[in-house]
Amino acid sequence: PDVDVVLMDVMMPEMDGYETTRAIRADPKFKDLPVISVTAKALKEDRDKCLESGASDYLPKPVDTDKLISLLKLWTRK
């Protein structure tokens, strides 16, 4: 209940961001929790893979601060 949004690093060791996002989505209580994937992989297929894993949105690195703030505002509206 204290988490409004997840910034998910895709390139994590052992359990990557795709797998972690799928695990979050597997729990019904987190079905509406916004997950923004953050990754250095900036190709269209990488974006698609993030969204297919259950991410709400995608943000390539290097992170554009204005874009990050915009996405946080978009996904945390109550």
Summary of the structure (lengths in Angstrom):
residues: 78
radius of gyration: 12.0
end to end distance: 13.2
largest distance: 33.9
contacts: 197
relative contact order: 0.20
helix: 42%
strand: 17%
